[in-house]
Amino acid sequence: MLDPLYLKTAATAPSSAGDPAVAETVRTVLADIRDRGDAAVREYSEKFDKWSPESFKLSDEKIEEIISSVPIEVLDDIRTVQENVRVFAQHQRDSLHDFEIETAPGVHLGQRNLPVSAAGAYAPGGRYPLVASAHMTTVTAKVAGVPHITACTPPIRGEIPAATVAAFHLAGAHEIYLLGGVQAVGAMALGTETISKVDMLAGPGNAFVAEAKRQLFGEVGIDLFAGPTEVLVVADSDADPFIVAVDLLSQAEHGPDSPAILITESEALARAVIEHIDALLPDMPTRDFAGAAWRDHGQVIVVADIEAAYALADTFASEHVQILTSEPRRALDAMTNYGALFLGEKTCVSYGDKVIGTNHTLPTRHAARYTGGLWVGKYIKTVTYQEVTDAAASAELGRLCGRAARVEYFEGHARSGDVRAAKFGGDNLSWKPKTPAAI
């Protein structure tokens, strides 16, 4: 097999290490919120967002007022997208089944799928308010059956992000706070005098929000450890090079550190894609991000055949993998490491990001090797229960437990089995103490 031909290589490799200064800032803020609650949250909101309203929580009346300012077409589109997300999430929920089995006479084992009690949903503001984050976090949590959802989103240069607020409300959030950054996720995770503690945090954010979720993980659950958005396109000679170029740049605009990679069997296609990107970038409104991402993290790789393309693509374990080939569904069998697959020219990663209904919160930085993205199951605890109703079965399990536990030198565990073998099976207890309280 021929070695891959790199027509473009990444100037710098994406760093998996966090910024120590960011980590220290986040650690300080979280410790302060833990100690001082609402007072600390307000101070950091003033410091970082220049935002300190009488109340961060939006009243029902204020929410209705905000929604009334959103154009009807935008509201209709939000409802349509949320229904797409809801339908897919409901099918995911329906795939999770409670069950109970009897593994031996009188030995009952069961499994239940229980939602977490409270979830926190975050939608960032900043340069690009991510309205779709409200759909992905909140609709999914609602379908999972989470009884209480707290939503936070920051003001954008002092203005209320009306469409994001509308999206959270229509998705079913029970409380909505105009609050952003570490102070928002910290308040939801730790709880304050006015903001209830949640069990699970979901939603994207900047480096500070991502680091806050990393530090809070364990105290609360999180959706994923976030990294830069990634796109990888596998294309053959039948692909349209203009579409390939547009789709690569569509994801590069997420940020200057977003990898955009093309793997193809066709050198002619590869060169045409590079030419199209060079022509598109100068007039692209988001070229400051997209241009830097393509310059520093873009790659174009030519391989011997489509099988080699799939094999190489799998090593990247990319967040988004787009298949622009004559037989795109072959990728379903050929690949295993990806956050989400987008099959064929008639779909694209942007559909997944914004409208199609699958969840866009996906693994980055090679995490697709061991996990998928946000889904209904992230908000659900799969728990088990056991019940033994037959005396003979309990006695036999007690004997087995005694032997198994003593292999590991766990005498206390063994005795829990022994007493049941004695009570329900008539066995003798060699270790029984000589006291009136003995069995």
NULUM-61868 format. One record per residue (C-alpha): y, x, z. Coordinates in pm, whole numbers. Example, Ala and Ser with C-alpha at 12.3 -4.5 7.8 and 13.67 -1.06 7.14 Angstrom:
# residues 2
<rec yy="-450" xx="1230" zz="780"/>
<rec yy="-106" xx="1367" zz="714"/>
***
This chain:
# residues 439
<rec yy="0" xx="0" zz="0"/>
<rec yy="345" xx="127" zz="-90"/>
<rec yy="584" xx="215" zz="190"/>
<rec yy="872" xx="-32" zz="234"/>
<rec yy="1190" xx="49" zz="43"/>
<rec yy="1501" xx="9" zz="257"/>
<rec yy="1794" xx="-81" zz="34"/>
<rec yy="2004" xx="-142" zz="345"/>
<rec yy="1935" xx="-33" zz="700"/>
<rec yy="2100" xx="-130" zz="1025"/>
<rec yy="2372" xx="111" zz="1128"/>
<rec yy="2298" xx="46" zz="1494"/>
<rec yy="2003" xx="-108" zz="1671"/>
<rec yy="2075" xx="-417" zz="1883"/>
<rec yy="2082" xx="-313" zz="2246"/>
<rec yy="1845" xx="-481" zz="2487"/>
<rec yy="2023" xx="-331" zz="2786"/>
<rec yy="2295" xx="-530" zz="2955"/>
<rec yy="2643" xx="-398" zz="3024"/>
<rec yy="2655" xx="-265" zz="3384"/>
<rec yy="3018" xx="-375" zz="3417"/>
<rec yy="2926" xx="-731" zz="3315"/>
<rec yy="2634" xx="-732" zz="3557"/>
<rec yy="2853" xx="-616" zz="3847"/>
<rec yy="3124" xx="-872" zz="3770"/>
<rec yy="2866" xx="-1151" zz="3760"/>
<rec yy="2703" xx="-1032" zz="4082"/>
<rec yy="3040" xx="-1040" zz="4259"/>
<rec yy="3130" xx="-1386" zz="4131"/>
<rec yy="2793" xx="-1537" zz="4224"/>
<rec yy="2806" xx="-1387" zz="4572"/>
<rec yy="3154" xx="-1530" zz="4622"/>
<rec yy="3047" xx="-1876" zz="4503"/>
<rec yy="2750" xx="-1859" zz="4737"/>
<rec yy="2981" xx="-1779" zz="5029"/>
<rec yy="3288" xx="-1991" zz="4954"/>
<rec yy="3169" xx="-2268" zz="4724"/>
<rec yy="3439" xx="-2481" zz="4563"/>
<rec yy="3724" xx="-2250" zz="4665"/>
<rec yy="3566" xx="-1959" zz="4479"/>
<rec yy="3485" xx="-2175" zz="4176"/>
<rec yy="3848" xx="-2284" zz="4152"/>
<rec yy="3982" xx="-1931" zz="4186"/>
<rec yy="3759" xx="-1799" zz="3908"/>
<rec yy="3841" xx="-2091" zz="3682"/>
<rec yy="4210" xx="-2011" zz="3728"/>
<rec yy="4149" xx="-1641" zz="3672"/>
<rec yy="3923" xx="-1658" zz="3366"/>
<rec yy="4020" xx="-1987" zz="3198"/>
<rec yy="4368" xx="-2058" zz="3338"/>
<rec yy="4226" xx="-2397" zz="3437"/>
<rec yy="4267" xx="-2561" zz="3776"/>
<rec yy="4286" xx="-2943" zz="3751"/>
<rec yy="4288" xx="-3172" zz="4053"/>
<rec yy="3919" xx="-3235" zz="3987"/>
<rec yy="3683" xx="-3053" zz="3751"/>
<rec yy="3463" xx="-3361" zz="3735"/>
<rec yy="3554" xx="-3615" zz="3468"/>
<rec yy="3573" xx="-3973" zz="3590"/>
<rec yy="3413" xx="-4253" zz="3391"/>
<rec yy="3760" xx="-4369" zz="3288"/>
<rec yy="3860" xx="-4021" zz="3173"/>
<rec yy="3538" xx="-3984" zz="2974"/>
<rec yy="3604" xx="-4312" zz="2795"/>
<rec yy="3959" xx="-4200" zz="2722"/>
<rec yy="3835" xx="-3871" zz="2580"/>
<rec yy="3570" xx="-4040" zz="2365"/>
<rec yy="3830" xx="-4278" zz="2226"/>
<rec yy="4014" xx="-3976" zz="2085"/>
<rec yy="3714" xx="-3860" zz="1883"/>
<rec yy="3706" xx="-3982" zz="1520"/>
<rec yy="3453" xx="-4258" zz="1454"/>
<rec yy="3273" xx="-4052" zz="1191"/>
<rec yy="3225" xx="-3766" zz="1439"/>
<rec yy="3083" xx="-4005" zz="1699"/>
<rec yy="2850" xx="-4157" zz="1439"/>
<rec yy="2732" xx="-3810" zz="1339"/>
<rec yy="2672" xx="-3718" zz="1703"/>
<rec yy="2461" xx="-4030" zz="1750"/>
<rec yy="2262" xx="-3958" zz="1433"/>
<rec yy="2190" xx="-3598" zz="1531"/>
<rec yy="2098" xx="-3696" zz="1886"/>
<rec yy="1856" xx="-3956" zz="1755"/>
<rec yy="1692" xx="-3684" zz="1543"/>
<rec yy="1661" xx="-3462" zz="1851"/>
<rec yy="1536" xx="-3754" zz="2060"/>
<rec yy="1263" xx="-3853" zz="1814"/>
<rec yy="1120" xx="-3501" zz="1794"/>
<rec yy="1149" xx="-3447" zz="2170"/>
<rec yy="970" xx="-3777" zz="2236"/>
<rec yy="678" xx="-3666" zz="2021"/>
<rec yy="667" xx="-3345" zz="2223"/>
<rec yy="663" xx="-3545" zz="2547"/>
<rec yy="390" xx="-3770" zz="2415"/>
<rec yy="175" xx="-3462" zz="2346"/>
<rec yy="165" xx="-3385" zz="2719"/>
<rec yy="-104" xx="-3590" zz="2892"/>
<rec yy="-191" xx="-3645" zz="3254"/>
<rec yy="-564" xx="-3644" zz="3317"/>
<rec yy="-828" xx="-3653" zz="3587"/>
<rec yy="-1185" xx="-3536" zz="3551"/>
<rec yy="-1492" xx="-3537" zz="3777"/>
<rec yy="-1641" xx="-3188" zz="3739"/>
<rec yy="-1934" xx="-3270" zz="3969"/>
<rec yy="-2029" xx="-3582" zz="4163"/>
<rec yy="-1743" xx="-3645" zz="4406"/>
<rec yy="-1528" xx="-3351" zz="4285"/>
<rec yy="-1210" xx="-3480" zz="4123"/>
<rec yy="-957" xx="-3251" zz="3952"/>
<rec yy="-635" xx="-3374" zz="3796"/>
<rec yy="-319" xx="-3267" zz="3617"/>
<rec yy="24" xx="-3430" zz="3617"/>
<rec yy="338" xx="-3349" zz="3420"/>
<rec yy="642" xx="-3402" zz="3641"/>
<rec yy="1007" xx="-3349" zz="3541"/>
<rec yy="1230" xx="-3129" zz="3751"/>
<rec yy="1457" xx="-3326" zz="3982"/>
<rec yy="1789" xx="-3199" zz="3845"/>
<rec yy="1899" xx="-2998" zz="3543"/>
<rec yy="2223" xx="-2826" zz="3453"/>
<rec yy="2335" xx="-2823" zz="3090"/>
<rec yy="2599" xx="-2580" zz="2965"/>
<rec yy="2790" xx="-2587" zz="2637"/>
<rec yy="3023" xx="-2292" zz="2575"/>
<rec yy="3379" xx="-2319" zz="2452"/>
<rec yy="3558" xx="-2007" zz="2342"/>
<rec yy="3612" xx="-1950" zz="1975"/>
<rec yy="3338" xx="-2188" zz="1861"/>
<rec yy="3274" xx="-2495" zz="2075"/>
<rec yy="2901" xx="-2559" zz="2038"/>
<rec yy="2879" xx="-2936" zz="2038"/>
<rec yy="2513" xx="-2916" zz="1931"/>
<rec yy="2427" xx="-2748" zz="2262"/>
<rec yy="2487" xx="-3079" zz="2434"/>
<rec yy="2226" xx="-3243" zz="2214"/>
<rec yy="1966" xx="-2972" zz="2263"/>
<rec yy="1995" xx="-2944" zz="2640"/>
<rec yy="2072" xx="-3297" zz="2753"/>
<rec yy="1878" xx="-3518" zz="2511"/>
<rec yy="1570" xx="-3302" zz="2568"/>
<rec yy="1608" xx="-3324" zz="2946"/>
<rec yy="1649" xx="-3701" zz="2928"/>
<rec yy="1333" xx="-3741" zz="2721"/>
<rec yy="1150" xx="-3520" zz="2971"/>
<rec yy="1248" xx="-3771" zz="3240"/>
<rec yy="1487" xx="-3555" zz="3443"/>
<rec yy="1655" xx="-3803" zz="3683"/>
<rec yy="1986" xx="-3620" zz="3717"/>
<rec yy="2166" xx="-3403" zz="3460"/>
<rec yy="2488" xx="-3215" zz="3535"/>
<rec yy="2685" xx="-3094" zz="3234"/>
<rec yy="2956" xx="-2828" zz="3221"/>
<rec yy="3179" xx="-2719" zz="2936"/>
<rec yy="3506" xx="-2524" zz="2957"/>
<rec yy="3848" xx="-2619" zz="2826"/>
<rec yy="3943" xx="-2441" zz="2505"/>
<rec yy="4282" xx="-2277" zz="2543"/>
<rec yy="4374" xx="-2545" zz="2794"/>
<rec yy="4256" xx="-2835" zz="2577"/>
<rec yy="3968" xx="-3070" zz="2646"/>
<rec yy="3679" xx="-3026" zz="2397"/>
<rec yy="3658" xx="-3396" zz="2323"/>
<rec yy="3360" xx="-3386" zz="2086"/>
<rec yy="3153" xx="-3184" zz="2334"/>
<rec yy="3237" xx="-3425" zz="2616"/>
<rec yy="3142" xx="-3716" zz="2392"/>
<rec yy="2814" xx="-3547" zz="2302"/>
<rec yy="2722" xx="-3487" zz="2666"/>
<rec yy="2805" xx="-3847" zz="2755"/>
<rec yy="2617" xx="-4000" zz="2463"/>
<rec yy="2320" xx="-3773" zz="2536"/>
<rec yy="2298" xx="-3914" zz="2888"/>
<rec yy="2455" xx="-3658" zz="3124"/>
<rec yy="2514" xx="-3814" zz="3465"/>
<rec yy="2808" xx="-3591" zz="3558"/>
<rec yy="3039" xx="-3393" zz="3330"/>
<rec yy="3261" xx="-3110" zz="3455"/>
<rec yy="3537" xx="-2933" zz="3263"/>
<rec yy="3430" xx="-2596" zz="3392"/>
<rec yy="3310" xx="-2283" zz="3217"/>
<rec yy="3169" xx="-1935" zz="3252"/>
<rec yy="2989" xx="-1780" zz="3545"/>
<rec yy="3168" xx="-2017" zz="3780"/>
<rec yy="3008" xx="-2314" zz="3603"/>
<rec yy="2648" xx="-2195" zz="3592"/>
<rec yy="2685" xx="-2044" zz="3938"/>
<rec yy="2813" xx="-2371" zz="4084"/>
<rec yy="2527" xx="-2567" zz="3927"/>
<rec yy="2260" xx="-2320" zz="4033"/>
<rec yy="2384" xx="-2254" zz="4385"/>
<rec yy="2552" xx="-2586" zz="4466"/>
<rec yy="2895" xx="-2631" zz="4623"/>
<rec yy="3063" xx="-2895" zz="4836"/>
<rec yy="3124" xx="-3111" zz="4527"/>
<rec yy="2870" xx="-2991" zz="4268"/>
<rec yy="2504" xx="-3063" zz="4336"/>
<rec yy="2246" xx="-2788" zz="4307"/>
<rec yy="2014" xx="-2811" zz="4006"/>
<rec yy="1660" xx="-2685" zz="3955"/>
<rec yy="1693" xx="-2579" zz="3593"/>
<rec yy="1973" xx="-2430" zz="3379"/>
<rec yy="1989" xx="-2455" zz="3001"/>
<rec yy="2241" xx="-2374" zz="2732"/>
<rec yy="2396" xx="-2074" zz="2557"/>
<rec yy="2702" xx="-1876" zz="2657"/>
<rec yy="2878" xx="-1544" zz="2635"/>
<rec yy="2750" xx="-1219" zz="2786"/>
<rec yy="2871" xx="-1320" zz="3133"/>
<rec yy="2695" xx="-1657" zz="3122"/>
<rec yy="2376" xx="-1496" zz="2992"/>
<rec yy="2388" xx="-1236" zz="3269"/>
<rec yy="2451" xx="-1506" zz="3530"/>
<rec yy="2141" xx="-1693" zz="3415"/>
<rec yy="1943" xx="-1370" zz="3428"/>
<rec yy="2052" xx="-1302" zz="3787"/>
<rec yy="1992" xx="-1662" zz="3895"/>
<rec yy="1646" xx="-1685" zz="3739"/>
<rec yy="1390" xx="-1734" zz="4012"/>
<rec yy="1634" xx="-1922" zz="4230"/>
<rec yy="1648" xx="-2173" zz="3946"/>
<rec yy="1459" xx="-2203" zz="3621"/>
<rec yy="1631" xx="-2116" zz="3294"/>
<rec yy="1563" xx="-2199" zz="2933"/>
<rec yy="1556" xx="-1844" zz="2790"/>
<rec yy="1705" xx="-1500" zz="2828"/>
<rec yy="1969" xx="-1514" zz="2557"/>
<rec yy="2052" xx="-1247" zz="2302"/>
<rec yy="2242" xx="-1232" zz="1973"/>
<rec yy="2148" xx="-1488" zz="1708"/>
<rec yy="1893" xx="-1350" zz="1461"/>
<rec yy="1790" xx="-1450" zz="1110"/>
<rec yy="1516" xx="-1308" zz="891"/>
<rec yy="1456" xx="-1431" zz="536"/>
<rec yy="1127" xx="-1377" zz="356"/>
<rec yy="1187" xx="-1427" zz="-18"/>
<rec yy="992" xx="-1373" zz="-338"/>
<rec yy="1106" xx="-1327" zz="-697"/>
<rec yy="1138" xx="-1705" zz="-740"/>
<rec yy="1408" xx="-1731" zz="-472"/>
<rec yy="1772" xx="-1800" zz="-561"/>
<rec yy="1961" xx="-1484" zz="-457"/>
<rec yy="2285" xx="-1674" zz="-405"/>
<rec yy="2119" xx="-1912" zz="-157"/>
<rec yy="1954" xx="-1617" zz="20"/>
<rec yy="2294" xx="-1448" zz="57"/>
<rec yy="2465" xx="-1762" zz="184"/>
<rec yy="2190" xx="-1828" zz="437"/>
<rec yy="2199" xx="-1473" zz="571"/>
<rec yy="2574" xx="-1491" zz="623"/>
<rec yy="2549" xx="-1836" zz="781"/>
<rec yy="2379" xx="-1679" zz="1081"/>
<rec yy="2568" xx="-1350" zz="1077"/>
<rec yy="2884" xx="-1545" zz="1163"/>
<rec yy="2746" xx="-1615" zz="1512"/>
<rec yy="2864" xx="-1275" zz="1628"/>
<rec yy="2920" xx="-912" zz="1530"/>
<rec yy="2584" xx="-811" zz="1680"/>
<rec yy="2372" xx="-1072" zz="1499"/>
<rec yy="2093" xx="-915" zz="1289"/>
<rec yy="2052" xx="-1059" zz="936"/>
<rec yy="1743" xx="-928" zz="757"/>
<rec yy="1591" xx="-983" zz="414"/>
<rec yy="1231" xx="-889" zz="337"/>
<rec yy="1120" xx="-939" zz="-23"/>
<rec yy="866" xx="-826" zz="-279"/>
<rec yy="1135" xx="-817" zz="-549"/>
<rec yy="1376" xx="-525" zz="-573"/>
<rec yy="1576" xx="-715" zz="-836"/>
<rec yy="1624" xx="-1007" zz="-597"/>
<rec yy="1715" xx="-772" zz="-313"/>
<rec yy="1987" xx="-601" zz="-514"/>
<rec yy="2125" xx="-934" zz="-635"/>
<rec yy="2145" xx="-1062" zz="-277"/>
<rec yy="2343" xx="-755" zz="-170"/>
<rec yy="2585" xx="-807" zz="-459"/>
<rec yy="2634" xx="-1174" zz="-365"/>
<rec yy="2699" xx="-1086" zz="-1"/>
<rec yy="2954" xx="-824" zz="-101"/>
<rec yy="3128" xx="-1087" zz="-314"/>
<rec yy="3114" xx="-1364" zz="-52"/>
<rec yy="3233" xx="-1175" zz="254"/>
<rec yy="3598" xx="-1104" zz="160"/>
<rec yy="3683" xx="-1475" zz="140"/>
<rec yy="3461" xx="-1595" zz="425"/>
<rec yy="3674" xx="-1745" zz="707"/>
<rec yy="3439" xx="-1597" zz="968"/>
<rec yy="3416" xx="-1255" zz="800"/>
<rec yy="3534" xx="-1075" zz="1114"/>
<rec yy="3203" xx="-1163" zz="1282"/>
<rec yy="2983" xx="-1198" zz="974"/>
<rec yy="3111" xx="-880" zz="813"/>
<rec yy="3055" xx="-668" zz="1121"/>
<rec yy="2709" xx="-817" zz="1175"/>
<rec yy="2607" xx="-745" zz="816"/>
<rec yy="2757" xx="-396" zz="819"/>
<rec yy="2600" xx="-287" zz="1148"/>
<rec yy="2284" xx="-496" zz="1177"/>
<rec yy="2199" xx="-616" zz="827"/>
<rec yy="1881" xx="-495" zz="659"/>
<rec yy="1728" xx="-538" zz="312"/>
<rec yy="1366" xx="-429" zz="279"/>
<rec yy="1147" xx="-435" zz="-33"/>
<rec yy="769" xx="-439" zz="17"/>
<rec yy="469" xx="-434" zz="-214"/>
<rec yy="374" xx="-803" zz="-204"/>
<rec yy="426" xx="-1126" zz="-14"/>
<rec yy="140" xx="-1053" zz="228"/>
<rec yy="314" xx="-730" zz="325"/>
<rec yy="638" xx="-926" zz="365"/>
<rec yy="478" xx="-1167" zz="612"/>
<rec yy="313" xx="-882" zz="804"/>
<rec yy="639" xx="-690" zz="836"/>
<rec yy="834" xx="-1004" zz="925"/>
<rec yy="594" xx="-1071" zz="1211"/>
<rec yy="679" xx="-735" zz="1369"/>
<rec yy="1043" xx="-841" zz="1404"/>
<rec yy="952" xx="-1158" zz="1600"/>
<rec yy="1285" xx="-1299" zz="1487"/>
<rec yy="1456" xx="-1602" zz="1633"/>
<rec yy="1491" xx="-1775" zz="1294"/>
<rec yy="1259" xx="-1702" zz="1002"/>
<rec yy="1345" xx="-1863" zz="671"/>
<rec yy="1077" xx="-1870" zz="399"/>
<rec yy="1224" xx="-1884" zz="50"/>
<rec yy="913" xx="-1845" zz="-162"/>
<rec yy="720" xx="-2046" zz="-419"/>
<rec yy="457" xx="-2137" zz="-155"/>
<rec yy="648" xx="-2146" zz="172"/>
<rec yy="375" xx="-2316" zz="378"/>
<rec yy="160" xx="-2004" zz="348"/>
<rec yy="377" xx="-1864" zz="624"/>
<rec yy="226" xx="-2113" zz="871"/>
<rec yy="-104" xx="-1925" zz="849"/>
<rec yy="34" xx="-1578" zz="781"/>
<rec yy="284" xx="-1554" zz="1069"/>
<rec yy="269" xx="-1604" zz="1445"/>
<rec yy="581" xx="-1434" zz="1586"/>
<rec yy="898" xx="-1640" zz="1538"/>
<rec yy="1123" xx="-1877" zz="1726"/>
<rec yy="1128" xx="-2129" zz="1443"/>
<rec yy="1017" xx="-2133" zz="1079"/>
<rec yy="1228" xx="-2289" zz="804"/>
<rec yy="1013" xx="-2355" zz="501"/>
<rec yy="1147" xx="-2369" zz="148"/>
<rec yy="1479" xx="-2383" zz="-31"/>
<rec yy="1550" xx="-2743" zz="67"/>
<rec yy="1586" xx="-2654" zz="434"/>
<rec yy="1781" xx="-2383" zz="615"/>
<rec yy="1846" xx="-2241" zz="959"/>
<rec yy="2177" xx="-2424" zz="977"/>
<rec yy="1990" xx="-2755" zz="965"/>
<rec yy="1799" xx="-2645" zz="1273"/>
<rec yy="2116" xx="-2528" zz="1444"/>
<rec yy="2307" xx="-2850" zz="1392"/>
<rec yy="2127" xx="-3161" zz="1269"/>
<rec yy="1756" xx="-3174" zz="1188"/>
<rec yy="1618" xx="-3249" zz="1535"/>
<rec yy="1412" xx="-2948" zz="1643"/>
<rec yy="1564" xx="-2756" zz="1931"/>
<rec yy="1792" xx="-2465" zz="1840"/>
<rec yy="1762" xx="-2280" zz="2172"/>
<rec yy="1515" xx="-2013" zz="2063"/>
<rec yy="1383" xx="-1671" zz="2175"/>
<rec yy="1564" xx="-1354" zz="2067"/>
<rec yy="1512" xx="-979" zz="2111"/>
<rec yy="1141" xx="-993" zz="2019"/>
<rec yy="1067" xx="-1256" zz="2288"/>
<rec yy="905" xx="-1471" zz="2019"/>
<rec yy="599" xx="-1249" zz="2070"/>
<rec yy="527" xx="-1438" zz="2393"/>
<rec yy="735" xx="-1757" zz="2411"/>
<rec yy="874" xx="-2041" zz="2209"/>
<rec yy="1210" xx="-2205" zz="2252"/>
<rec yy="1356" xx="-2483" zz="2462"/>
<rec yy="1152" xx="-2803" zz="2450"/>
<rec yy="1064" xx="-3098" zz="2667"/>
<rec yy="802" xx="-2893" zz="2849"/>
<rec yy="1066" xx="-2655" zz="2986"/>
<rec yy="1195" xx="-2938" zz="3203"/>
<rec yy="846" xx="-3036" zz="3317"/>
<rec yy="623" xx="-2890" zz="3586"/>
<rec yy="256" xx="-2914" zz="3501"/>
<rec yy="91" xx="-2949" zz="3842"/>
<rec yy="-265" xx="-3003" zz="3957"/>
<rec yy="-440" xx="-3191" zz="4236"/>
<rec yy="-791" xx="-3182" zz="4382"/>
<rec yy="-997" xx="-3425" zz="4586"/>
<rec yy="-1357" xx="-3396" zz="4706"/>
<rec yy="-1503" xx="-3730" zz="4812"/>
<rec yy="-1872" xx="-3642" zz="4834"/>
<rec yy="-2007" xx="-3473" zz="5149"/>
<rec yy="-2283" xx="-3281" zz="4974"/>
<rec yy="-2037" xx="-3154" zz="4711"/>
<rec yy="-1798" xx="-3036" zz="4981"/>
<rec yy="-2079" xx="-2857" zz="5164"/>
<rec yy="-2193" xx="-2679" zz="4848"/>
<rec yy="-1836" xx="-2579" zz="4762"/>
<rec yy="-1799" xx="-2453" zz="5120"/>
<rec yy="-2100" xx="-2226" zz="5084"/>
<rec yy="-1973" xx="-2096" zz="4750"/>
<rec yy="-1623" xx="-2043" zz="4895"/>
<rec yy="-1766" xx="-1850" zz="5188"/>
<rec yy="-1956" xx="-1612" zz="4965"/>
<rec yy="-1673" xx="-1568" zz="4712"/>
<rec yy="-1408" xx="-1510" zz="4979"/>
<rec yy="-1614" xx="-1248" zz="5165"/>
<rec yy="-1653" xx="-1047" zz="4846"/>
<rec yy="-1275" xx="-1009" zz="4869"/>
<rec yy="-1279" xx="-957" zz="5250"/>
<rec yy="-1085" xx="-1281" zz="5305"/>
<rec yy="-1262" xx="-1394" zz="5621"/>
<rec yy="-1014" xx="-1673" zz="5695"/>
<rec yy="-1070" xx="-1827" zz="5353"/>
<rec yy="-1444" xx="-1797" zz="5400"/>
<rec yy="-1429" xx="-1982" zz="5731"/>
<rec yy="-1244" xx="-2274" zz="5572"/>
<rec yy="-1548" xx="-2311" zz="5349"/>
<rec yy="-1792" xx="-2250" zz="5636"/>
<rec yy="-1658" xx="-2533" zz="5853"/>
<rec yy="-1707" xx="-2781" zz="5570"/>
<rec yy="-2056" xx="-2654" zz="5499"/>
<rec yy="-2125" xx="-2706" zz="5870"/>
<rec yy="-1963" xx="-3048" zz="5903"/>
<rec yy="-2087" xx="-3201" zz="5578"/>
<rec yy="-2406" xx="-3000" zz="5519"/>
<rec yy="-2535" xx="-2916" zz="5864"/>
<rec yy="-2502" xx="-2538" zz="5825"/>
<rec yy="-2475" xx="-2313" zz="6128"/>
<rec yy="-2156" xx="-2123" zz="6205"/>
<rec yy="-2247" xx="-1766" zz="6295"/>
<rec yy="-1890" xx="-1692" zz="6401"/>
<rec yy="-1847" xx="-2008" zz="6616"/>
<rec yy="-1666" xx="-1923" zz="6942"/>
<rec yy="-1834" xx="-2006" zz="7275"/>
<rec yy="-1573" xx="-2261" zz="7389"/>
<rec yy="-1575" xx="-2637" zz="7445"/>
<rec yy="-1338" xx="-2672" zz="7146"/>
<rec yy="-1594" xx="-2524" zz="6907"/>
<rec yy="-1740" xx="-2743" zz="6634"/>
***
